[in-house]
């Protein structure tokens, strides 16, 4: 029974094996998410550059009414209805009107004076929207969202196990807080890997956790738990999985965002000018979106759609333009506020350019971490095998590790399910194949 003895925490080699196999799964995704995430950080600058030709189109003189601008946009997309009217930030800007036909949205740029249509583009075809979908779902819808969430969950394991391996076991700072750049060889790459991992670990965990509410599995998990606790339908201002496209997603978003995206019944948009007159003096954080009623007897809605989510405000207005209700960020439930701060942090919008810089440095650090790990593996890998650290045939049961794994399995359900599947596959299949067992470095 000595071989089945217990200990509080696993040994260095045992954690190294977890770190190695988690990295094996995660490294390609870490590189991909870091690259696409770094690109998406600069969405405000990129979209401003794309929209520059339409930023100063109006001159002196009267502007057409908002209703007339919407009618011009609708004529450009036959069969469409108004989804959202985006209030221009300056009088010189082209007006952007988002219209939809059976769930497919088109953004129409309209000259505010002449009503000429200057540009039309599908919402899902906008450059930064494509980058967003590449980052969050690999352009593969909900399947891609599951894959990204699985990789993110295992990356959390990789970071936590990496911190355990990094934890200094002596008083030296070299190789712990700063790399020994003149060491050369494997020590140089090991220092580069460990030190860069230490410096980006906290922000990496924040980014990974703050991205989970968007993921299909974890986002649904959270929403279901909230519905059970709160006892009523949960209304969130973020989408789950491939929530930006498709009729069902439009219906869900409609229920949660006060009619901002679902097809509305055909109606007169004359009251829009009264909504604009009411909302404009409020000086809400841009972009400000106004949407018509989703059905008979329902209110008009207006909201700040600022990327800095703590600045957001939601309004409901009656047909006369009178504000019926107002809900600021501070009035939302605690969970919504926590997620809102996390999403803003994730997108680099919470504290301006400094947030962008910190996120960019984290992304670059993750790329360095991934590349250095590949170099380390390649330099130490024996010929003919994968090069995983060798495990003991019957290791002591580490109670602390089991507790951590169970906790992570509860908090990250997709990780828990995948871990059980991997362990079963290893026990029932791989250990019975001597060649595969030897190549993977599994215990006999």
C-alpha positions, 0 to 999 in steps of 0.5 A: 500500500506504500505506492498508494500513499497520499501527499498534500501536493504533487511533485515537480515532475507530476506538475511538469507533465500536466504543464507539458500536455496542456501546452501541447493542446494549447500552444497553437491556440495561444498563438492564434488568440494572442494574434487575433486578440492583439489585432482586435484591441485596435478596433476603434483606431481601425474603424475610424481609419476605415470610416475616415472618408465619411467623417466630413461629408456634410457642409453648412446648411440644413440636414434632412430629418432622421426619418428621411435618412432612414428611408434612404437607407431602406431604399438601398436594401430592398425589403429591409426594415430599420434595426438601429439608427446610429446617431452621428458624433459630429454634424459633418459625419455620414449617418450610419443606419443598420437595416435588416432583412430576415436577420441579415443586417446591413450598415448603410452610410447616408449623406445627412443632407443629400440623402445619397447612399455613400456605402453599404456593408454587411455587418458580419463582413466588416473587417473588425467583426471578422477579426472578432469572429476569428478570435472567438469562434474561428469563423466556425460558429458555435463549434468554433466557440466550443473549441476556443473555450476548451483551449482557453480552459486548458490554458488556465491549467497551463498557466497555473501549473506553470506558476507552480513550476516557476515558484522560486525554490531559492533566493535568487532573482536571476531566472525568476524575475529577469532572464539570464540573457548571457547564459546561452543554450537551454538555460537562456530559453528556460529563463525566457520562458519562465520569466515571461510566463511570470510577468504575463500570468496575472493578466493572462488569467484575467483575459481568459476568465473575462472571455468565458461569458461569451463562450457557448458552453460557459456562457450558457452555464452562467446564464442557466445558473443565474436563471435558477438563482434569480428565478426569472429570465436573465437579460444580458447585454453580451452575446453567447457563442455565435450570437452575432448572426442567425435568426435564433441569435437575433431573437435572443438578442432582441429579448435581451437588448430591447429590440436592437437587432431583431426584425421589427414590423414595418411602421412609420419612422416619423417619431425617430426625430423626436427620439433623437431630440430627446437623446442628443442632449443627454450626451451619452457615450458614443456610439448611441443607437436608437431602435424602433418598437419591437411590436405594437404598444412597445417602446422605442429604445436607445442605448449607449453601445460604448466599448467602455461598458461602465459608461453604458446607459439604456433608455426606453421612450414612448412615441412622443419621445418622453423617457419612460425608463433609464438604466445606467450601468451602476443600476445593473446586477452585480454579475452584469457589472463584473462581466461588464468590467471584464469585457471592457478590460478584455477588449482594451477599452476600460482605461483607454490607451493604457489598457490597449498597451497592457493587453498588447504587451500581454499578447506579445508575452504569450507569443514569446511564451509559446515560441520559447516552449516549442524551442525548449521542447525541440532542444530536449526531445529525444529521437523517436518519442514525443519527449513528455516528462516520464511519470511514475507507474503508481504515483502517490495521490496528491490530495491538493491536486485532486481538490484543485482539479475538481474545483476547476472541473466545476468552474470550467465544465468543458475542461472537466468533461474533456479531462475525464474523456482524456483519462478514460481514453488513456486508460482504456486505449493508449495504455494498451498500445505499447508503441503509443504509450512509449511515444507519449511517455505514459507509464506502463 
